[in-house]
Amino acid sequence: MAGINIRKAEKADAHRLADIAYRAWESGIYPLLTNKPGAREAEQRRLSQAVAETLGRIIVAEVDGISVGWCSRSARRAYIPFLFVMPELQGHGIGSMLLQRMESMLELEGAERVQLETPADNVRAVRFYEKQGYRILALRPDGRAAHEPFMSVHLEKRLQPFMGEIEDD
């Protein structure tokens, strides 16, 4: 897809990024869950809070100046907690571009590996990450209530961090 720009998130992006995350969650994860009253509203609040808390560690993909996806990283380790692309634009390389850019940023900071998780039942996401070079390390419960077990796939990719000197001209 031509015309994709990746940039750092700005405060003004927060509402749009939360909306992208919610729409991706609603189309990819929500169908896997047991329908419970208030689940959608709770997820909207959770995603808005996640955007607010990680805004300084988010990169945004834009197409023709419109935000269409985003990826964030953890503050203290090489971990990617969130990667979302608008459902109607999934499968066009935007998620791959965001993921590769975040991996490059982590490599430049010296990370040798990057880790992430995704719901085990989200087969499309698991396949996407495997295609990007991630390998499955573990399958574990994601901490939801015992009456609704939900498994999470923990994945990892080995990076090749730059170890040389960068000379100024």
C-alpha positions in Angstrom: 0.0 0.0 0.0 1.5 3.3 -1.1 1.6 6.5 0.9 2.1 5.0 4.4 3.9 7.3 6.9 5.0 6.1 10.3 5.5 8.7 13.0 5.5 9.2 16.8 2.1 9.6 18.4 1.0 13.0 19.6 -1.4 13.9 22.3 -4.1 14.9 19.8 -4.0 11.3 18.4 -5.3 9.7 21.6 -9.0 9.5 20.8 -8.4 8.2 17.3 -5.9 5.6 18.5 -8.3 4.3 21.1 -11.0 4.0 18.4 -8.7 2.1 16.1 -7.8 -0.3 18.9 -11.4 -0.8 19.9 -12.5 -1.5 16.3 -9.7 -4.0 15.8 -10.6 -5.6 19.2 -14.3 -5.7 18.3 -13.7 -7.5 15.0 -10.9 -9.8 16.0 -11.2 -10.6 19.7 -14.8 -9.9 20.8 -16.2 -12.7 18.6 -14.0 -15.1 20.6 -15.4 -14.1 24.0 -18.6 -15.0 25.8 -21.0 -12.1 25.4 -21.3 -10.3 28.7 -23.2 -7.1 29.5 -20.8 -4.2 29.7 -17.8 -6.0 28.0 -17.7 -3.5 25.1 -17.7 -0.5 27.3 -15.1 -1.9 29.7 -12.8 -2.7 26.7 -13.3 0.9 25.4 -12.2 2.3 28.7 -9.3 -0.1 29.0 -8.0 0.7 25.5 -8.4 4.5 26.1 -6.4 4.1 29.3 -3.7 2.1 27.6 -3.3 4.7 24.9 -3.1 7.5 27.5 -0.5 5.6 29.6 1.7 4.6 26.7 1.3 7.6 24.3 5.0 8.5 24.5 5.9 4.9 23.4 3.5 4.7 20.5 4.2 4.9 16.8 1.3 5.6 14.3 0.8 4.5 10.7 -0.9 7.1 8.5 -2.4 6.7 5.0 -2.9 10.0 3.3 -2.6 11.8 6.6 -5.2 9.7 8.4 -4.1 7.4 11.3 -5.0 3.8 10.5 -2.9 1.8 12.9 -0.5 1.9 15.9 2.0 0.0 17.9 3.4 0.5 21.4 6.2 -0.8 23.4 6.8 -1.4 27.1 8.8 1.2 29.1 11.3 -1.2 30.7 11.8 -4.2 28.4 11.6 -5.2 24.7 7.9 -6.1 24.8 5.2 -5.0 22.4 1.9 -4.9 24.3 -0.2 -3.4 21.5 -0.4 -3.5 17.7 -3.7 -2.5 16.0 -4.7 -1.8 12.5 -8.2 -0.7 11.4 -10.1 -3.9 10.4 -10.8 -2.8 6.9 -7.1 -2.2 6.2 -5.7 -5.3 7.8 -3.8 -7.5 5.3 -2.2 -4.6 3.4 1.2 -4.5 5.1 0.5 -1.8 7.7 0.9 -4.0 10.7 4.1 -5.5 9.2 5.5 -2.0 8.7 4.6 -0.9 12.3 6.1 -4.1 13.7 9.3 -3.8 11.7 9.8 -0.1 12.7 9.2 -0.9 16.4 11.7 -3.8 16.1 14.3 -1.5 14.6 13.8 1.0 17.4 14.3 -1.8 19.9 17.4 -3.0 18.1 19.0 0.4 18.1 18.5 0.4 21.9 20.4 -2.9 22.1 17.6 -5.4 22.5 18.5 -8.9 21.4 14.9 -10.2 21.5 11.4 -8.8 21.4 8.4 -10.5 23.0 4.6 -10.1 22.6 1.4 -11.9 23.4 -1.9 -12.5 21.5 -5.0 -14.5 22.3 -4.5 -18.1 21.3 -7.9 -18.3 19.6 -7.0 -15.3 17.4 -5.4 -17.6 14.8 -5.0 -14.8 12.2 -2.9 -12.8 14.7 -0.8 -15.9 15.7 -0.1 -16.6 12.0 0.7 -13.0 11.3 3.4 -13.0 14.0 4.8 -16.3 12.9 5.1 -14.9 9.4 7.0 -12.0 10.8 9.6 -14.3 12.3 8.2 -14.8 15.8 8.1 -18.2 17.4 5.8 -19.5 20.1 7.3 -19.8 23.5 4.4 -20.6 25.7 0.6 -20.9 26.0 -0.8 -19.6 29.3 -4.0 -18.2 30.8 -4.3 -14.4 30.4 -5.6 -13.7 33.9 -9.3 -13.5 33.1 -11.8 -14.9 35.6 -11.6 -18.7 36.1 -15.2 -19.2 34.7 -14.0 -17.9 31.4 -10.5 -19.3 30.7 -8.8 -17.5 27.8 -5.4 -18.6 26.7 -2.7 -16.3 25.5 0.2 -17.2 23.2 3.6 -15.8 24.2 5.9 -15.2 21.2 9.4 -14.1 20.7 11.7 -12.9 17.9 15.5 -12.8 18.0 16.8 -9.4 16.8 20.2 -8.4 15.4 21.1 -5.3 17.3 23.8 -3.0 15.9 27.0 -3.4 18.0 29.4 -1.0 16.2 30.3 2.6 16.6 28.4 5.3 14.9 30.8 8.0 13.8 29.9 11.7 13.4 31.1 13.3 10.2 
